Every structure is written in structure tokens, then in C-alpha cells.
């Protein structure tokens, strides 16, 4: 979930999603969850480096689930745990942005990139879209040959070129606008458009750099990737695989097993005290145990958002 969604802030988004989850669970299961004890795992975009009062998020959860323990982690963590099925290794996730994470699933968690579309997120959807849009505006200015197919595809997606600056600079969702441009780029690359293919190959190489930087000595050589930008068979994924094998000849390249929701469930079921401590030390998560006034839990149900 994104902190910026619907302008609610993270606590507001969590409250809304939790209400929907309890409604979907039905009256009997919902009442069981309310009576607890319950472990709630939240994977959220933007909690690393942005700060914020995560305690207020836990309070929102406990307004509905008073006997709950709450674990809030970066969505990079839930993505990695899901993709690796809870096993040690390294992952790069590439959607609108991009982030790499290497872990032994215990005390070591190495995050690479995830700096956002202004500072990083190299190879992600917003990065691809920006490269493509920049090529088109350079052609408009007469600084390069006109990439006709790419220009036609981007104007069909985003409107005329002279509207792009206003779209980007007046919006709080710039990364999303840039990422919209990545979709036609990926399709044109598959169809053999030279410029689009070059952009996608460079994106794959950037993602490989991120993934290889996340894979640290002493951890598993298992590596994988996830996200819409690196869909199987695409030019970006092909370039990513080739560059990873060039940089890490002994890497065990595997398909992503699960998604971030699977990662949240895996954390709920398996996470231990050492992993909790290390996530907090790395500012990748925050743990809010059950209030001391509550009775000791006999077992934990889980709700993963």
C-alpha cells in the first residue's frame, strides 16, 4: 500500500483496508479476529527514510483489533520474503520504482536503491518512461532523429508532447505518469523498435546492478526478480538475466515464488525475534507487541494487509 493513496496517509489507508478485510471475513471470523490474539503484518511503501509516526498506525489497528500485535515493514521486505519464499537470497522488485534486497532471513537485510524516481529507482517503470519521454522531447527540439513509433505510442498514452510538462510538474503522482509511458516502450521493444529495445535493455542492466549489489558474500547465491517491468519474456527481463549471470557467474537464478502478500503471510508465520530486532535496527520495520495489560496469547491468528 502507498502512503500517498487517497491522501489518507498510512494510518488512514491501513484503517480503511482493515475495515474491508474484516467485512470480507464475515461476522463470525471477523469477531474471532477482534477477540484475538491477532498478528497484523503491514507492508508499506515509503516507510524507509521518510519517518512518520508508525505508532499511530498500530493504534489505528488496535481500534478494531484491541488484542493485536502489529508488524510494519517496508514493502521491499514483503516483496523479497514472498519472492524468495522465506529463504535466504537476493531480489530486485521493479514496478513504478525499483528496489533490491538481500537477506539471510535472520540478521542481515541489505537494501539497494529504492530512493524514489528523483534520486534513484533505476530501471523501474518511471525510469523507463522518463528515458522514453526525454528521447521524444529531444527530437521535438531537433537534438536527435524523430523516434516516430515511440512518439506516436507515447502521445496515444499521455496526450500531445506539449502537455507533458504541465502533467508532470503540477501532479503529486509524477512517478505514476512516468511509469505509464513504460508500457508502450515495453511493447515496442518486443516488436523490434530499436530505441525502445535499447531503453529496456539498459533498464535490465540497471536492475541487474541493483540485484548484484544486494547479494552479499556469505548469503545464498539464490537471486530472483519480481514486478511488472520484468515480466517473463520481455526485453528488460532478458537483459536483466544476462547481466546478472555475467556479474555473478555462480548465481542460482530462480523464478519468484510469491508476491508481497505471500511475503506478509510468511512473516506472520515464521518471523523470529532476531529477525524482528534486525529489521528495526535497519529501519526496515517497526514491531508493536501486544499491550502489557492484555492476557498472554495462547496462539496467533494473522491478518496480512
C-alpha positions in Angstrom: 0.0 0.0 0.0 1.2 3.5 -0.7 1.4 6.3 1.9 0.0 8.8 -0.7 -3.1 6.8 -1.7 -6.3 8.8 -1.5 -4.5 11.4 0.6 -5.2 9.4 3.7 -1.7 8.9 5.0 -0.5 5.4 6.0 -2.7 5.2 9.1 -5.8 6.1 7.2 -5.1 3.6 4.4 -4.5 0.9 7.0 -7.7 1.7 8.8 -9.7 1.5 5.5 -8.1 -1.7 4.3 -8.5 -3.3 7.7 -12.2 -2.4 7.7 -12.6 -4.0 4.3 -10.7 -7.1 5.4 -12.9 -7.6 8.5 -16.0 -7.1 6.3 -14.8 -9.7 3.9 -14.0 -12.1 6.7 -17.7 -12.2 7.6 -19.3 -11.7 11.0 -18.1 -14.9 12.7 -14.4 -14.8 11.5 -14.4 -11.0 12.0 -15.5 -11.4 15.6 -12.8 -14.1 16.2 -10.2 -11.7 14.9 -11.4 -8.8 17.1 -11.3 -11.0 20.2 -7.8 -12.1 19.2 -5.0 -12.6 19.8 -4.1 -11.4 16.2 -0.8 -10.6 14.4 -1.2 -7.9 11.8 1.6 -7.6 9.2 1.7 -4.4 7.1 4.0 -4.0 4.1 4.0 -0.3 3.2 5.7 1.8 0.6 7.8 4.7 1.8 8.4 4.0 5.4 12.2 3.7 5.0 13.9 7.1 5.3 10.6 9.0 5.4 10.0 8.6 9.1 6.5 9.2 10.2 4.6 8.1 13.3 4.2 4.4 12.9 2.9 4.2 16.4 -0.3 5.9 15.2 -0.7 3.1 12.6 -0.6 0.5 15.4 -3.2 2.5 17.3 -5.5 2.5 14.3 -5.2 -1.2 14.0 -5.9 -1.7 17.7 -9.0 0.4 17.5 -10.5 -2.5 15.6 -8.3 -5.3 16.9 -7.5 -4.5 20.5 -5.6 -7.7 21.2 -3.3 -7.4 18.2 0.5 -7.4 17.7 1.5 -5.2 14.8 4.5 -5.6 12.5 5.0 -2.8 10.0 7.7 -3.4 7.4 8.9 -1.9 4.1 7.2 -3.3 1.1 10.7 -4.3 -0.1 10.8 -6.7 2.8 7.4 -8.3 2.0 8.3 -8.5 -1.7 11.6 -10.2 -1.0 10.2 -12.6 1.5 7.4 -13.5 -0.9 9.6 -13.8 -4.0 12.2 -16.0 -2.1 9.5 -18.0 -0.2 11.2 -17.1 3.1 14.6 -18.4 2.0 17.9 -16.5 2.0 18.9 -14.8 -1.2 18.5 -11.5 -3.1 15.7 -9.9 -5.0 15.0 -6.9 -7.1 11.5 -5.6 -7.5 10.7 -3.4 -10.4 7.3 -1.7 -10.8 6.8 2.0 -10.9 10.1 2.2 -8.9 12.8 -0.3 -8.1 14.5 -1.7 -5.1 16.8 -4.6 -4.3 17.0 -6.5 -1.1 19.4 -9.3 0.0 18.8 -11.2 3.2 19.7 -14.3 5.2 16.1 -14.0 6.6 17.6 -13.6 10.1 20.0 -10.8 11.0 21.1 -9.4 7.6 19.0 -7.2 5.4 20.7 -5.2 2.6 18.6 -2.7 0.7 19.9 -1.2 -2.6 18.2 1.7 -4.4 14.5 2.4 -3.6 15.5 6.1 -3.5 12.4 7.3 -5.4 12.1 8.5 -9.0 14.1 11.7 -8.4 17.2 10.1 -6.9 17.1 6.5 -8.0 14.7 3.7 -8.8 17.0 2.9 -11.7 15.5 0.5 -14.3 12.0 0.8 -12.8 8.9 1.9 -14.8 9.2 5.6 -14.0 12.9 5.4 -15.1 12.0 3.7 -18.4 9.2 6.2 -19.0 11.5 9.2 -18.3 14.1 7.9 -20.8 11.5 7.5 -23.5 9.8 10.8 -22.9 13.2 12.5 -22.9 14.1 11.0 -26.2 10.8 12.3 -27.7 11.3 15.9 -26.4 14.9 15.9 -27.6 13.5 15.1 -31.1 11.0 17.9 -30.8 13.9 20.2 -30.0 15.8 19.0 -33.0 18.6 17.4 -31.0 18.0 13.9 -32.3 16.2 12.0 -35.0 12.5 11.7 -34.5 11.6 8.3 -32.9 8.4 8.1 -34.9 6.9 4.9 -33.5 7.8 5.8 -29.9 6.4 9.3 -30.2 3.2 8.0 -31.6 2.8 5.5 -28.9 3.6 7.9 -26.1 1.2 10.6 -27.4 -1.5 8.0 -27.6 -0.9 7.1 -23.9 -0.2 10.6 -22.5 -1.5 13.2 -24.9 0.4 15.7 -27.1 4.1 16.3 -26.2 3.5 20.0 -25.3 1.2 18.9 -22.5 3.7 16.6 -20.8 5.5 19.3 -18.7 2.2 20.5 -17.2 1.1 17.0 -16.5 4.3 16.2 -14.6 5.1 19.4 -12.8 1.6 20.0 -11.5 1.0 16.5 -10.2 1.8 14.7 -7.0 1.8 11.4 -8.9 4.8 12.2 -11.2 6.2 8.7 -10.9 2.9 7.2 -11.9 2.7 9.4 -15.0 6.3 8.4 -16.0 5.5 4.8 -15.4 2.5 4.9 -17.7 5.0 5.7 -20.5 6.9 2.5 -19.8 4.0 0.2 -21.0 4.2 1.2 -24.7 8.0 1.2 -24.5 8.0 -2.5 -23.4 5.6 -3.4 -26.2 7.5 -1.6 -28.9 10.7 -3.3 -27.7 9.1 -6.7 -28.3 8.0 -5.5 -31.7 11.6 -4.7 -32.6 11.7 -0.9 -32.2 15.4 -0.1 -31.8 15.2 2.8 -29.4 12.6 1.2 -27.2 14.6 -2.0 -27.1 17.8 -0.1 -26.1 15.9 1.6 -23.3 14.6 -1.7 -22.0 18.0 -3.4 -22.2 19.6 -0.5 -20.3 16.8 -0.8 -17.7 17.6 -4.5 -17.3 21.3 -3.8 -16.8 20.5 -1.2 -14.1 18.2 -3.7 -12.3 21.0 -6.3 -12.5 23.4 -3.8 -10.9 20.9 -3.3 -8.1 20.3 -7.0 -7.6 24.0 -7.9 -7.6 24.8 -5.2 -5.1 22.1 -6.6 -2.8 23.6 -10.1 -3.0 26.3 -10.1 -0.3 29.1 -12.6 0.4 28.2 -15.4 2.8 24.5 -15.3 1.9 22.7 -17.6 -0.5 23.5 -17.3 -4.2 19.8 -17.5 -4.9 18.6 -14.5 -6.9 15.2 -13.5 -8.3 13.1 -10.6 -9.5 9.5 -9.5 -9.4 7.3 -6.8 -10.7 5.5 -5.8 -13.9 8.6 -4.3 -15.5 10.4 -7.6 -15.5 7.6 -9.8 -16.9 8.8 -13.1 -18.3 9.9 -12.9 -21.9 10.2 -9.1 -22.0 13.3 -7.4 -23.3 14.1 -5.9 -19.8 13.9 -9.3 -18.1 16.2 -10.9 -20.8 18.8 -8.2 -20.3 18.5 -8.5 -16.5 19.1 -12.2 -16.6 22.1 -11.9 -19.0 23.7 -9.1 -16.9 23.2 -11.0 -13.6 24.9 -14.1 -15.0 27.8 -12.0 -16.3 28.3 -10.3 -12.9 27.5 -13.3 -10.7 28.5 -16.4 -12.7 27.6 -18.8 -9.9 24.2 -17.3 -9.2 21.2 -19.6 -8.8 18.5 -17.7 -10.8 15.0 -18.7 -9.8 11.5 -17.6 -10.6 9.8 -15.5 -7.9 7.7 -17.9 -5.8 5.2 -15.5 -4.4 4.2 -11.8 -4.2 4.3 -9.3 -1.4 1.0 -10.6 0.1 2.6 -14.1 0.3 5.6 -12.4 2.0 3.4 -10.8 4.6 1.8 -14.2 5.4 5.3 -15.8 5.5 6.5 -13.2 8.0 3.4 -13.7 10.1 4.0 -17.4 10.3 7.8 -17.6 10.6 9.5 -14.4 11.7 11.6 -14.8 14.9 12.9 -12.4 17.5 16.4 -12.0 15.8 14.8 -11.0 12.5 12.4 -8.6 14.3 15.4 -6.9 16.0 17.5 -6.6 12.9 14.6 -5.2 10.8 14.1 -2.5 13.4 17.8 -1.7 13.6 18.0 -1.3 9.8 14.8 0.9 10.0 13.1 -1.5 7.7 10.3 -2.2 10.1 8.7 -1.5 13.5 7.3 -4.0 15.9 4.4 -3.2 18.3 3.9 -6.1 20.8 0.6 -6.7 22.4 -0.1 -4.2 25.2 1.1 -5.5 28.6 -2.3 -5.2 30.1 -3.7 -7.8 27.7 -3.7 -11.5 28.6 -0.8 -13.7 27.3 -1.7 -15.1 23.8 -2.3 -18.8 23.5 -1.8 -18.7 19.7 -1.8 -16.2 16.9 -4.1 -15.7 14.0 -2.9 -13.5 11.3 -4.3 -10.7 9.1 -1.9 -9.5 6.3 -2.6 -6.2 4.6 
